Amino acid sequence: MLGATYDEICGIITDTIATIGGMVCDGAKPSCAAKIASAVDCALTAFYLSKNRRVFQPGEGLVKENVEDTIQSVGRMGREGMKGTDIEILNIMLEN
């Protein structure tokens, strides 16, 4: 990845997660492209931040002590935390 070190790549992943980790999938297919573009833009910004040793620190939002634990935080949020959100999004879409 453009000559980034392992630590810089971990920083890129961490900064990307910290910035857009709470992005919600709302089932609206046309907006998926915009969300993907936002994620790519965020990852590029995270690349430059990490290359300059600017990485979110543990305790800032979903960020944990290492990149693997940070990824697990996002997984837990999606798996457990979004259960009620998924139902509410469906209710909004169905105008319930």
Residue pairs with C-beta under 8 A, 6 or more apart in sequence:
1 9
1 12
1 47
2 47
4 12
4 47
4 50
4 51
8 47
8 50
8 51
9 50
10 50
10 66
10 67
11 46
11 49
11 50
11 53
11 55
12 43
12 46
12 47
12 49
12 50
13 46
13 67
13 70
13 71
14 46
14 50
14 55
14 56
14 63
14 67
14 70
15 42
15 45
15 46
15 49
15 50
15 54
15 55
15 56
16 39
16 42
16 43
16 46
17 62
17 63
17 70
17 71
17 73
17 74
18 56
18 60
18 61
18 62
18 63
18 70
19 42
19 45
19 46
20 38
20 39
20 42
21 61
21 62
21 73
21 74
21 77
22 62
22 77
23 35
23 38
23 39
24 82
24 85
24 89
25 32
25 35
26 89
26 93
27 89
27 90
27 93
49 55
56 63
57 63
58 64
58 65
62 70
62 73
62 74
62 77
63 70
63 73
64 70
64 72
64 73
90 96
